[in-house]
Amino acid sequence: MLAMGVAVSPLSAALAADDFPINPIEIAVHTSPGGGTDTTARMVALSTQEQFDSNVFVQNKKGGGGSVAMSYVSGRPADGYTLMAITPTHLFTMLRGNAPVDIDDIRGVVRATDDPIIIMVRGDSDFATLEDLIEAGRSGTIKWGGTQIGGVDHIAAMSFANEAGLKVSYVPFDSGAEFAAALSRGDIDAAGLNISETQDQIAAGEFRPLAVMADERMGALPEVPTLAEDDMDVAFSTVRGYVVLKDTPQERVDALEQAMLDGMHSQRYQEYLEGIGLDSTSIAGGEAWDAQIRRMYEAGKDTMTELGLLQ
């Protein structure tokens, strides 16, 4: 009989790792139930659970631009049983110093959606091409709509303006639906919108997509060029993925990554992506996702510094 307090042997530790997971896995989400981030997380949880013989569930921790969720996760063990849904909002909260964790305290596991921001104008706009918009912004000012100051829409718009050398007057709205309506009315000249929000308007000719803020063209909009094609290093998405604390054992990160990727390649999840105008290119493993997180963080840092939003 073993005495209490005996150290666990390397072999026992390896077996314990091989048995992962034996407890429920939670995904901390910074939004209320029912929104896009929450819905995606629940689809990912369901798809992942089908790969594991263990429950996977969503834990809603709303508030503070992701700071409440980050605080919760930072207090949990780095054992692979707690993941966090992360969006650009979390990165900008980190940059402002309002988060209990920093970029180097987390590591990417998988990306679940990548919904690039698309530069849109009205279907009857005088701006037929991106070049038309840039020319107008160099000789005048483009009225650009988005959500709150300091959010991903704002940072993306100003990053594009800085890269293209045009003047933008940013008009904040409470939601994507509000500034999409403002674009429809002609109250603003342009906006950064997602395919998941605008499929019907694009199909009807109400909105004209000029360029995608990404490195590669979208499958749903193969004729629309990317900013990368104009040598602009501006890539922003309404992107959702999952991270763990950096000290999580590698074998558990690997197990999570594989199960989540397998689940997201299932028919159920692929149909979900198709329903919101995306495809399997949204999905990425840990290496690519972690690199994207850090690229968005650095881009946000540069633009927020130029805008005077950082100390």
N, C-alpha and C positions, 0 to 999 in steps of 0.2 A: 504494500500500500504506500502510495507516494505521500510525503509530508506536505503540509500546506506551505505555500510560498516557494515551492520548487520552480526553478526557471524553466520556461518552455524550450524544448530542444529545437534546433533548426528544422528537423524533419516534421515535428508537430506543427511548427509555424507554417511550413509549406503545405501541409495537409489542410490547415485552417484556411489558408489562402485559396486552395483548390476547391474548398467547399463553399466559397463565396458565390452568391449571397445566401445566408441562412436566416437573415432578418429582413423585414420590409425595407424598401428603398424609397426615400422621399425626394421630391423635386420641389424646391422652394421657388415660388413665383411671386414677383413684386406687384402683381395686379389683382383686381377683384375677379371672381369667377365670371366667365362668359366672354371676356375680351379675347383678342387675337392671341396674345401671349399665353393666356390661360388655356384656351382651346387647343393650341398647338402642344402645350405641355401635357395635356390630358391624352391627346392622341399618341404622343411619344411614350407616355407612361403605359398606356394600354398595349402598344406595339412591343415595348420592351418586356413587359410582364409576360407576354406570350413566349419570350425566349428564356426567361428565368423561371425557376420553380419557387418564386417568391413574389409577394405583393409589391407593386410600384404605384405610388400615389402622389398627388399634388398637394402641397402645403402652401396656402395663400398667405403671404406676409406683405401686405400692402403698405406703401407710404414712403415718403422721403426720397423720391427718385431712385428707388431701389435700395436705399440705405437700411431700411427695416429688414429686408430680406438678407442683405449682406451681413448685418449685425447678427441675425439669427444663425446664418451658416457659419460665421466666424466662431461662434460659441459651440459648435458641434464638433465631434471628433473627426479627424481626417482619416476616416476608415472606409470610404467609398459608399457609405449608406446614405449620405446626404449630397445631392447635387443642387446646383442653382441655375435656373434659367437666367440668361444674361442677354441684354440688348445694348445698343449704344448708350442708352440712358444711364446705365450703371457706370460706364466708362467716364462719362462727363461728370457724374456725381463724384467719382474718385478724383478726377482732376481738380474739382473745386475743394477738395479736402473734406468732403462731407460724408465720407464712407469709412467704416472701421477696417476695411481691407484695401489694399493697393493692387495694382496690376500684377506685381510680382508675387502676390499671395495666392493667386489662382492659376489654374491650368485648364486649357480647353479639352473637352472630351469629344463632343460631336456638335456639328451644326445641323439644325433641323429645317430652317427656312432661310432663304436668301432672296429677299424681295427688293431688288435694286430701286433706288429713287430714279424716277424718270422725269426729265425736264419736259413740262407740258405747257402748251398754250391752247387757246380756244381754236376750234376747228376752222373758224373764219378769220383768224388772226392774220395780220400782215407779215408775221414772222413765219415764213414757209420752211426755213431751215435754221439750224443752230447758228450758222454764220450770220443770218439776218438778225437774230436776237443779240449776238455779241456785238455786231456793228451798232445796233441801236443803243446798247448799253455803254458803248464807248463814246458816243456822241451825246447821250442823254442819260436818263435813269430808268431802270426797269423796276416796276412795282411787283414785288415777289411775295407770295403768300406762303405761310407755313404755320407750325404750331409754336409753342412758347420760345421765348428768347433763351438761348443756351441749349436747346434741344437738338435732336439730330437734323430736323428740317432746317433749322437756322444755321447750324454749323456747315451742313452740306451746301446750302445756298451761298454762304459767304466764302467757303473754300473754292467753289466754282467761280465766283466773282473775282476772287484774288488771282486764281490761275488764268482766267481768261482776260483779265484786265478791264472789267466793266464795272459800272456803278449800279448798285442794287439798293433799293429802299425796301427793307424787310417789314412785312405787315403780319403780325402774329394773330392767330385765331385759336379758339379753344379746342378745335378738333380738325381732323382731316376732312370730315364731311363739310365743315363750315368753309374752309378755304377752297375746297373743290366747287362748292356752290358759288363762291365769290368769283372764281375763275369763269364759271359758266355765265355769270352775269356781266362779266367784263370789268369788275371792280378792281381786278389786279391783272397784270400783263402775263405773268407766268407763275408756275409753282412746281415744286418737286412732289410728285405723287407716285403711288405704287400701282402695279398692274392689278393687284387684288382689289384695289379700290375703284378702278376706272375701266375695267374690261368693257362694260356696256357702253360707256361714253365714247371710248375709242372706236368701237365697232360701229357706232352710230354716226361717227364723224364729228361729234361735239367737242372732243379734245384731240389735239394733234401732238403726238410724242415727237420731240426733236432729238433727244439723245438720252442714253442710259448712263448713269453714273456707275460704271462697272468696267471691268477689263475685257469681258466677252459679251457678245450680243445675247439677247434673251431668246429662248426658243419660241416664246409667244409673240415676239416682235422682231422677227429676223431681219426686217428691212430697216430697222432703226439703229443708227450707228451708236457706238459708245464714245465716251469722252477720251478713252485711251487711244482711239483711232485718230484723235486730234492732238495726240501727245500731251494730254492733260492727266496728271496723276491725281485724279479725284474719283474715289470709289466709296459710295455710301449706300447702305441698304437698311431697310427695316428688317434686320437680321435677328434671328433667334437661335440660340444655341445653349449648350450646357457646360458647366465647369465644375470642378471640385477644388478643394484646397490643395495647395502645391505639395504638401507632405503626404498626400494619399499614396499608399503603396502602389508601385507601378503595375503589379500583376492585377490589382483590382481596377485600376484605370483601364488597363487593356481589356479586362472582362466586361466592363461597362461599355467601352467603346464598341466592341464587337457585337454585343447584344443589342445595343441601341441602333447600330448601323443595320444589322440584320432585320430588326423590327421595322425600321423606316423604309426598307426595300420591299416590305410586304405589300400585297395588293391594297390592303386597307389604307395604309398610309399614303401610298402613291395616288390613290383616288382622292384622298384629302388634299394633297398638293395640287392635283389637277383642278379640283373644285375652286381653289383660290388663285388659279392662273399661273401656277408654278409647275416645275417638273423635278426630276431626280437630280438635276444639277444643283438644287438647293442643298442637298445633303453632302456633308464633308466629314472626314475623320479628324482626329485630334490634332495632327500636325498642321494641316491646312487651316483648321478653325482657330487654333492658338495663334498662328501667324496673322490671321485676319484681325483677331481681337487687338493684337499689338499694333497693327497698322492703323486701325481706326483710332486707337488711343493716341498715337503720335500725331495723326492728322488733326484730331480734335484739339490736342495740346497746342499745336502751331496756330490754328485758327482762333482758338479761344484767347490765346495770348495776344494775337494781333487785335482782337476785338476788345481787349481790356477786361475780359471776363475772369482772368486769373490774376492772383496777386504776384 
